[in-house]
Amino acid sequence: MAILDTCPGITVEILSNGNPLNEYADTDHDRTKLPAGIATEAGKYQHSRTVSTYVCIPSSALPSASSAPSSGPGTAAQNLAPKFAIRMTVSPPYRMDSAKLRFDMAVDGIPVWISHCARPDYNKLVKTKTPWVEGVEGVKEGKGRGCLMRAFRFGKLDTTSEVDSSAMIKRQRMRMSKVGTITVHVHRVNFGKRGGEIRSNARHFLHGDEAIAEKALKGESKSHGTVLGRPQRATRGPVWTTNYKDGREHPLIVFRFLYRSEEALKHLLIIPRTPSPSAVTPAASDISDAESASMLVPGEENHDLNLSEYTSAQQREIAVFLANMKRGNKSGDGNVKKERIEKRGKRTKAMKVKSESSGRDDDLFGRGGRSATVPAGKKIEIDLTDVADGDEDEDEDGD
């Protein structure tokens, strides 16, 4: 629910199927910091009064604006896209200090309707603890019994690479700069007089047979635009002509909604991306002796291994290696690696250090995998009588 902290009680929401869409803060918009390019006093003022948020389009908004044959507006593809509406609410603690509040609404840069909240009506509702609420569901055209409404719908943008006209691309780029945005300007106004015209034109919205040049959307993470449903008979409602109390360039609040698909919001890093699942290689310390024994069932992968010659820790290392091979994580010839592991294990088993002073045998690599410390000046002898076959080739004739 978009709200300005300096005007609590005035809120605007975008609904789809009667439910408010999920909102996410527009981190690129900071009301307290003036961005480059805003030079006028009116621009600075409006920037400080703007509440900007992203809204996520429901996943059901899959049909594109041209996913079905079309000869104009009101096509089947447009009617499949989900409807949306703009809902405005005024409630305490806001205290109305003008005759009316005026809500000027625009969708994709196109004016669609003007709503008024009158102070007498609002004060009556406050006494009953009921908020003033009004919703706008589409574009209205005509008067009296001839009034027709065409509902707002999210339409997926279709792109094409076949447009090569620079003039066409320029026109579409200017148009696309406003697509994907819903704005509501709230003004303090006088009571005004009944009657007047509503500035809206259904012809300015996207149609079902329209494709946008890819170059016109270059650099823009926009996924949808607004299309209109089929015309339906509707009640026009009251129309008023009012004057701005603070001037048109000085609204009380500006609500700006940037509507995008979930995928587009992930691309913009507004919604965190779901990390891709990755295979986890087990560590030898995470495998128990029982688990390693179950992995090392005699078979074609380990038929040439004599496991009784290895310690429990070495068996776990071999189990991890074989498990990774089964996952397809091997590199090179698997038989060569198994032979190297067997030789390494036997060599480790055979290499013992015998201290002359104590006569005690210590593992060359120490206990627990740590290097053994040999006192300075002490002689050591290395017993290689149990070296694995194939490792003694260089020394078998040296006696």
Secondary structure as a PSIPRED ss2 file (coil, helix, strand):
# PSIPRED VFORMAT (PSIPRED V4.0)

   1 M C   1.000  0.000  0.000
   2 A E   0.000  0.000  1.000
   3 I E   0.000  0.000  1.000
   4 L C   1.000  0.000  0.000
   5 D C   1.000  0.000  0.000
   6 T C   1.000  0.000  0.000
   7 C C   1.000  0.000  0.000
   8 P C   1.000  0.000  0.000
   9 G C   1.000  0.000  0.000
  10 I E   0.000  0.000  1.000
  11 T E   0.000  0.000  1.000
  12 V E   0.000  0.000  1.000
  13 E E   0.000  0.000  1.000
  14 I E   0.000  0.000  1.000
  15 L E   0.000  0.000  1.000
  16 S E   0.000  0.000  1.000
  17 N C   1.000  0.000  0.000
  18 G C   1.000  0.000  0.000
  19 N E   0.000  0.000  1.000
  20 P E   0.000  0.000  1.000
  21 L C   1.000  0.000  0.000
  22 N C   1.000  0.000  0.000
  23 E E   0.000  0.000  1.000
  24 Y E   0.000  0.000  1.000
  25 A E   0.000  0.000  1.000
  26 D C   1.000  0.000  0.000
  27 T C   1.000  0.000  0.000
  28 D C   1.000  0.000  0.000
  29 H C   1.000  0.000  0.000
  30 D C   1.000  0.000  0.000
  31 R C   1.000  0.000  0.000
  32 T C   1.000  0.000  0.000
  33 K C   1.000  0.000  0.000
  34 L C   1.000  0.000  0.000
  35 P C   1.000  0.000  0.000
  36 A C   1.000  0.000  0.000
  37 G C   1.000  0.000  0.000
  38 I C   1.000  0.000  0.000
  39 A C   1.000  0.000  0.000
  40 T C   1.000  0.000  0.000
  41 E H   0.000  1.000  0.000
  42 A H   0.000  1.000  0.000
  43 G H   0.000  1.000  0.000
  44 K H   0.000  1.000  0.000
  45 Y H   0.000  1.000  0.000
  46 Q H   0.000  1.000  0.000
  47 H H   0.000  1.000  0.000
  48 S H   0.000  1.000  0.000
  49 R C   1.000  0.000  0.000
  50 T E   0.000  0.000  1.000
  51 V E   0.000  0.000  1.000
  52 S E   0.000  0.000  1.000
  53 T E   0.000  0.000  1.000
  54 Y E   0.000  0.000  1.000
  55 V E   0.000  0.000  1.000
  56 C E   0.000  0.000  1.000
  57 I C   1.000  0.000  0.000
  58 P C   1.000  0.000  0.000
  59 S C   1.000  0.000  0.000
  60 S C   1.000  0.000  0.000
  61 A C   1.000  0.000  0.000
  62 L C   1.000  0.000  0.000
  63 P C   1.000  0.000  0.000
  64 S E   0.000  0.000  1.000
  65 A C   1.000  0.000  0.000
  66 S C   1.000  0.000  0.000
  67 S C   1.000  0.000  0.000
  68 A C   1.000  0.000  0.000
  69 P C   1.000  0.000  0.000
  70 S C   1.000  0.000  0.000
  71 S C   1.000  0.000  0.000
  72 G C   1.000  0.000  0.000
  73 P C   1.000  0.000  0.000
  74 G C   1.000  0.000  0.000
  75 T C   1.000  0.000  0.000
  76 A H   0.000  1.000  0.000
  77 A H   0.000  1.000  0.000
  78 Q H   0.000  1.000  0.000
  79 N H   0.000  1.000  0.000
  80 L H   0.000  1.000  0.000
  81 A C   1.000  0.000  0.000
  82 P C   1.000  0.000  0.000
  83 K E   0.000  0.000  1.000
  84 F C   1.000  0.000  0.000
  85 A E   0.000  0.000  1.000
  86 I E   0.000  0.000  1.000
  87 R E   0.000  0.000  1.000
  88 M E   0.000  0.000  1.000
  89 T E   0.000  0.000  1.000
  90 V E   0.000  0.000  1.000
  91 S C   1.000  0.000  0.000
  92 P C   1.000  0.000  0.000
  93 P C   1.000  0.000  0.000
  94 Y C   1.000  0.000  0.000
  95 R C   1.000  0.000  0.000
  96 M C   1.000  0.000  0.000
  97 D C   1.000  0.000  0.000
  98 S C   1.000  0.000  0.000
  99 A C   1.000  0.000  0.000
 100 K E   0.000  0.000  1.000
 101 L E   0.000  0.000  1.000
 102 R E   0.000  0.000  1.000
 103 F E   0.000  0.000  1.000
 104 D E   0.000  0.000  1.000
 105 M E   0.000  0.000  1.000
 106 A E   0.000  0.000  1.000
 107 V E   0.000  0.000  1.000
 108 D C   1.000  0.000  0.000
 109 G C   1.000  0.000  0.000
 110 I E   0.000  0.000  1.000
 111 P E   0.000  0.000  1.000
 112 V E   0.000  0.000  1.000
 113 W E   0.000  0.000  1.000
 114 I E   0.000  0.000  1.000
 115 S E   0.000  0.000  1.000
 116 H E   0.000  0.000  1.000
 117 C E   0.000  0.000  1.000
 118 A E   0.000  0.000  1.000
 119 R H   0.000  1.000  0.000
 120 P H   0.000  1.000  0.000
 121 D H   0.000  1.000  0.000
 122 Y H   0.000  1.000  0.000
 123 N H   0.000  1.000  0.000
 124 K H   0.000  1.000  0.000
 125 L H   0.000  1.000  0.000
 126 V H   0.000  1.000  0.000
 127 K H   0.000  1.000  0.000
 128 T C   1.000  0.000  0.000
 129 K C   1.000  0.000  0.000
 130 T C   1.000  0.000  0.000
 131 P C   1.000  0.000  0.000
 132 W E   0.000  0.000  1.000
 133 V E   0.000  0.000  1.000
 134 E E   0.000  0.000  1.000
 135 G E   0.000  0.000  1.000
 136 V E   0.000  0.000  1.000
 137 E C   1.000  0.000  0.000
 138 G E   0.000  0.000  1.000
 139 V E   0.000  0.000  1.000
 140 K E   0.000  0.000  1.000
 141 E E   0.000  0.000  1.000
 142 G C   1.000  0.000  0.000
 143 K C   1.000  0.000  0.000
 144 G H   0.000  1.000  0.000
 145 R H   0.000  1.000  0.000
 146 G H   0.000  1.000  0.000
 147 C C   1.000  0.000  0.000
 148 L E   0.000  0.000  1.000
 149 M E   0.000  0.000  1.000
 150 R E   0.000  0.000  1.000
 151 A E   0.000  0.000  1.000
 152 F E   0.000  0.000  1.000
 153 R E   0.000  0.000  1.000
 154 F E   0.000  0.000  1.000
 155 G E   0.000  0.000  1.000
 156 K E   0.000  0.000  1.000
 157 L C   1.000  0.000  0.000
 158 D C   1.000  0.000  0.000
 159 T E   0.000  0.000  1.000
 160 T E   0.000  0.000  1.000
 161 S C   1.000  0.000  0.000
 162 E C   1.000  0.000  0.000
 163 V C   1.000  0.000  0.000
 164 D C   1.000  0.000  0.000
 165 S C   1.000  0.000  0.000
 166 S H   0.000  1.000  0.000
 167 A H   0.000  1.000  0.000
 168 M H   0.000  1.000  0.000
 169 I H   0.000  1.000  0.000
 170 K H   0.000  1.000  0.000
 171 R H   0.000  1.000  0.000
 172 Q H   0.000  1.000  0.000
 173 R H   0.000  1.000  0.000
 174 M H   0.000  1.000  0.000
 175 R H   0.000  1.000  0.000
 176 M H   0.000  1.000  0.000
 177 S C   1.000  0.000  0.000
 178 K C   1.000  0.000  0.000
 179 V C   1.000  0.000  0.000
 180 G C   1.000  0.000  0.000
 181 T E   0.000  0.000  1.000
 182 I E   0.000  0.000  1.000
 183 T E   0.000  0.000  1.000
 184 V E   0.000  0.000  1.000
 185 H E   0.000  0.000  1.000
 186 V E   0.000  0.000  1.000
 187 H E   0.000  0.000  1.000
 188 R E   0.000  0.000  1.000
 189 V E   0.000  0.000  1.000
 190 N C   1.000  0.000  0.000
 191 F C   1.000  0.000  0.000
 192 G C   1.000  0.000  0.000
 193 K E   0.000  0.000  1.000
 194 R E   0.000  0.000  1.000
 195 G C   1.000  0.000  0.000
 196 G C   1.000  0.000  0.000
 197 E C   1.000  0.000  0.000
 198 I C   1.000  0.000  0.000
 199 R C   1.000  0.000  0.000
 200 S C   1.000  0.000  0.000
 201 N C   1.000  0.000  0.000
 202 A H   0.000  1.000  0.000
 203 R H   0.000  1.000  0.000
 204 H H   0.000  1.000  0.000
 205 F C   1.000  0.000  0.000
 206 L E   0.000  0.000  1.000
 207 H C   1.000  0.000  0.000
 208 G C   1.000  0.000  0.000
 209 D C   1.000  0.000  0.000
 210 E C   1.000  0.000  0.000
 211 A C   1.000  0.000  0.000
 212 I E   0.000  0.000  1.000
 213 A E   0.000  0.000  1.000
 214 E H   0.000  1.000  0.000
 215 K H   0.000  1.000  0.000
 216 A H   0.000  1.000  0.000
 217 L H   0.000  1.000  0.000
 218 K C   1.000  0.000  0.000
 219 G C   1.000  0.000  0.000
 220 E C   1.000  0.000  0.000
 221 S C   1.000  0.000  0.000
 222 K C   1.000  0.000  0.000
 223 S C   1.000  0.000  0.000
 224 H E   0.000  0.000  1.000
 225 G E   0.000  0.000  1.000
 226 T E   0.000  0.000  1.000
 227 V E   0.000  0.000  1.000
 228 L E   0.000  0.000  1.000
 229 G C   1.000  0.000  0.000
 230 R C   1.000  0.000  0.000
 231 P C   1.000  0.000  0.000
 232 Q E   0.000  0.000  1.000
 233 R E   0.000  0.000  1.000
 234 A C   1.000  0.000  0.000
 235 T C   1.000  0.000  0.000
 236 R C   1.000  0.000  0.000
 237 G C   1.000  0.000  0.000
 238 P C   1.000  0.000  0.000
 239 V C   1.000  0.000  0.000
 240 W E   0.000  0.000  1.000
 241 T E   0.000  0.000  1.000
 242 T C   1.000  0.000  0.000
 243 N C   1.000  0.000  0.000
 244 Y E   0.000  0.000  1.000
 245 K C   1.000  0.000  0.000
 246 D C   1.000  0.000  0.000
 247 G C   1.000  0.000  0.000
 248 R C   1.000  0.000  0.000
 249 E C   1.000  0.000  0.000
 250 H C   1.000  0.000  0.000
 251 P C   1.000  0.000  0.000
 252 L C   1.000  0.000  0.000
 253 I E   0.000  0.000  1.000
 254 V E   0.000  0.000  1.000
 255 F E   0.000  0.000  1.000
 256 R E   0.000  0.000  1.000
 257 F E   0.000  0.000  1.000
 258 L E   0.000  0.000  1.000
 259 Y E   0.000  0.000  1.000
 260 R E   0.000  0.000  1.000
 261 S C   1.000  0.000  0.000
 262 E H   0.000  1.000  0.000
 263 E H   0.000  1.000  0.000
 264 A H   0.000  1.000  0.000
 265 L H   0.000  1.000  0.000
 266 K H   0.000  1.000  0.000
 267 H H   0.000  1.000  0.000
 268 L C   1.000  0.000  0.000
 269 L C   1.000  0.000  0.000
 270 I C   1.000  0.000  0.000
 271 I C   1.000  0.000  0.000
 272 P C   1.000  0.000  0.000
 273 R C   1.000  0.000  0.000
 274 T C   1.000  0.000  0.000
 275 P C   1.000  0.000  0.000
 276 S C   1.000  0.000  0.000
 277 P C   1.000  0.000  0.000
 278 S C   1.000  0.000  0.000
 279 A C   1.000  0.000  0.000
 280 V C   1.000  0.000  0.000
 281 T C   1.000  0.000  0.000
 282 P C   1.000  0.000  0.000
 283 A C   1.000  0.000  0.000
 284 A H   0.000  1.000  0.000
 285 S H   0.000  1.000  0.000
 286 D H   0.000  1.000  0.000
 287 I C   1.000  0.000  0.000
 288 S C   1.000  0.000  0.000
 289 D H   0.000  1.000  0.000
 290 A H   0.000  1.000  0.000
 291 E H   0.000  1.000  0.000
 292 S H   0.000  1.000  0.000
 293 A H   0.000  1.000  0.000
 294 S H   0.000  1.000  0.000
 295 M H   0.000  1.000  0.000
 296 L C   1.000  0.000  0.000
 297 V C   1.000  0.000  0.000
 298 P C   1.000  0.000  0.000
 299 G C   1.000  0.000  0.000
 300 E C   1.000  0.000  0.000
 301 E C   1.000  0.000  0.000
 302 N C   1.000  0.000  0.000
 303 H C   1.000  0.000  0.000
 304 D C   1.000  0.000  0.000
 305 L C   1.000  0.000  0.000
 306 N C   1.000  0.000  0.000
 307 L H   0.000  1.000  0.000
 308 S H   0.000  1.000  0.000
 309 E H   0.000  1.000  0.000
 310 Y C   1.000  0.000  0.000
 311 T C   1.000  0.000  0.000
 312 S H   0.000  1.000  0.000
 313 A H   0.000  1.000  0.000
 314 Q H   0.000  1.000  0.000
 315 Q H   0.000  1.000  0.000
 316 R H   0.000  1.000  0.000
 317 E H   0.000  1.000  0.000
 318 I H   0.000  1.000  0.000
 319 A H   0.000  1.000  0.000
 320 V H   0.000  1.000  0.000
 321 F H   0.000  1.000  0.000
 322 L H   0.000  1.000  0.000
 323 A H   0.000  1.000  0.000
 324 N H   0.000  1.000  0.000
 325 M H   0.000  1.000  0.000
 326 K H   0.000  1.000  0.000
 327 R C   1.000  0.000  0.000
 328 G C   1.000  0.000  0.000
 329 N C   1.000  0.000  0.000
 330 K C   1.000  0.000  0.000
 331 S C   1.000  0.000  0.000
 332 G C   1.000  0.000  0.000
 333 D C   1.000  0.000  0.000
 334 G H   0.000  1.000  0.000
 335 N H   0.000  1.000  0.000
 336 V H   0.000  1.000  0.000
 337 K H   0.000  1.000  0.000
 338 K H   0.000  1.000  0.000
 339 E H   0.000  1.000  0.000
 340 R H   0.000  1.000  0.000
 341 I H   0.000  1.000  0.000
 342 E H   0.000  1.000  0.000
 343 K H   0.000  1.000  0.000
 344 R H   0.000  1.000  0.000
 345 G H   0.000  1.000  0.000
 346 K H   0.000  1.000  0.000
 347 R H   0.000  1.000  0.000
 348 T H   0.000  1.000  0.000
 349 K H   0.000  1.000  0.000
 350 A H   0.000  1.000  0.000
 351 M C   1.000  0.000  0.000
 352 K E   0.000  0.000  1.000
 353 V E   0.000  0.000  1.000
 354 K E   0.000  0.000  1.000
 355 S E   0.000  0.000  1.000
 356 E C   1.000  0.000  0.000
 357 S C   1.000  0.000  0.000
 358 S C   1.000  0.000  0.000
 359 G C   1.000  0.000  0.000
 360 R C   1.000  0.000  0.000
 361 D E   0.000  0.000  1.000
 362 D E   0.000  0.000  1.000
 363 D E   0.000  0.000  1.000
 364 L C   1.000  0.000  0.000
 365 F C   1.000  0.000  0.000
 366 G C   1.000  0.000  0.000
 367 R H   0.000  1.000  0.000
 368 G H   0.000  1.000  0.000
 369 G H   0.000  1.000  0.000
 370 R C   1.000  0.000  0.000
 371 S C   1.000  0.000  0.000
 372 A C   1.000  0.000  0.000
 373 T C   1.000  0.000  0.000
 374 V C   1.000  0.000  0.000
 375 P C   1.000  0.000  0.000
 376 A C   1.000  0.000  0.000
 377 G C   1.000  0.000  0.000
 378 K C   1.000  0.000  0.000
 379 K C   1.000  0.000  0.000
 380 I E   0.000  0.000  1.000
 381 E E   0.000  0.000  1.000
 382 I E   0.000  0.000  1.000
 383 D C   1.000  0.000  0.000
 384 L C   1.000  0.000  0.000
 385 T C   1.000  0.000  0.000
 386 D C   1.000  0.000  0.000
 387 V C   1.000  0.000  0.000
 388 A C   1.000  0.000  0.000
 389 D C   1.000  0.000  0.000
 390 G C   1.000  0.000  0.000
 391 D C   1.000  0.000  0.000
 392 E C   1.000  0.000  0.000
 393 D C   1.000  0.000  0.000
 394 E C   1.000  0.000  0.000
 395 D C   1.000  0.000  0.000
 396 E C   1.000  0.000  0.000
 397 D C   1.000  0.000  0.000
 398 G C   1.000  0.000  0.000
 399 D C   1.000  0.000  0.000
